[in-house]
Amino acid sequence: MSLSEITAQIRAAEKRYDRAPGSVELIAVSKVQPNERVQDVLEQGHTVFGENRVQEAAGKWPEFKDQFKDISVHLIGPLQTNKARQAFDLFDVIHSLDRPKLAQTFARLAQETGACPDLFVQVNTGEEEQKAGIHPKDADAFVAECRRLDLPIKGLMCIPPVDEEASLHFALLAKIANRNGLSGLSMGMSGDFEKAISFGATHVRVGSAIFGQRAYELG
Ligand SMILES: *Cc1c(COP(=O)(O)O)cnc(C)c1O
């Protein structure tokens, strides 16, 4: 696979599922990939990237952002509260707002800095113990709380359980977003982004299908 093939598949899926042309954004997930591969995708003109660790992103994106124009970097992995300030500086969008403490910290940082990355609330649609995210039954109250804190909530994000049919999770996330008046849906990865688009994904997070297999998996 390549960037152009994935982009073509996204455009075709938009058409097939009656989605507006260009309504699905491709986040190229560059975590763990060697810089040459990332550079190659940057040189093809792609501007939207995803990382799941603050430290790793800090090691490559400030330089790439100097080198290439209009890059936006999305945090798609869990964020410790003590790294929130660094994340504010590094990322244009954060998809892993997953607890009240982090929302309060973001609100304080937004006040202090006068700016805030766009935010997605991560929902643990599978209610998995080891996975981050707000449980579906608590999502409405959490979104309301974030709005009360004036946080720029753009949508919801989920990572379906590996051993379950992803469609159920995509549908659930879309339902929760809809009843909360949220238009953004961050869902779908290399193996299921077309399916996610059929359920309304606005942001698909695709790594290995663009860059190739990662040399190792993050825990
Ligand atoms: C790694 C990762 C992806 C991309 O996974 P691929 O299967 O390589 O496309 C998407 N979302 C999150 C949260 C990830 O950590």
The ligand as a Tripos MOL2 file, in Angstrom:
@<TRIPOS>MOLECULE
LIG
   15    15     1     0     0
SMALL
NO_CHARGES

@<TRIPOS>ATOM
      1 C1         -1.1960    2.7060   16.0120 C.3       1 LIG1
      2 C2         -2.5510    3.2980   16.0470 C.ar      1 LIG1
      3 C3         -3.3170    3.4210   14.8670 C.ar      1 LIG1
      4 C4         -2.8510    2.9430   13.5140 C.3       1 LIG1
      5 O1         -2.8360    1.5550   13.4650 O.3       1 LIG1
      6 P1         -2.6010    0.7790   12.0820 P.3       1 LIG1
      7 O2         -3.2310   -0.5360   12.3120 O.co2     1 LIG1
      8 O3         -1.1400    0.7250   11.8650 O.co2     1 LIG1
      9 O4         -3.2900    1.5520   11.0190 O.co2     1 LIG1
     10 C5         -4.5600    4.0110   14.9680 C.ar      1 LIG1
     11 N1         -5.0380    4.4650   16.1430 N.ar      1 LIG1
     12 C6         -4.3410    4.3740   17.2840 C.ar      1 LIG1
     13 C7         -4.9270    4.8890   18.5450 C.3       1 LIG1
     14 C8         -3.0810    3.7780   17.2780 C.ar      1 LIG1
     15 O5         -2.3930    3.6810   18.4220 O.3       1 LIG1
@<TRIPOS>BOND
     1     1     2 1
     2     2     3 ar
     3     2    14 ar
     4     3     4 1
     5     3    10 ar
     6     4     5 1
     7     5     6 1
     8     6     7 2
     9     6     8 1
    10     6     9 1
    11    10    11 ar
    12    11    12 ar
    13    12    13 1
    14    12    14 ar
    15    14    15 1
@<TRIPOS>SUBSTRUCTURE
     1 LIG1         1 GROUP 0 **** ****
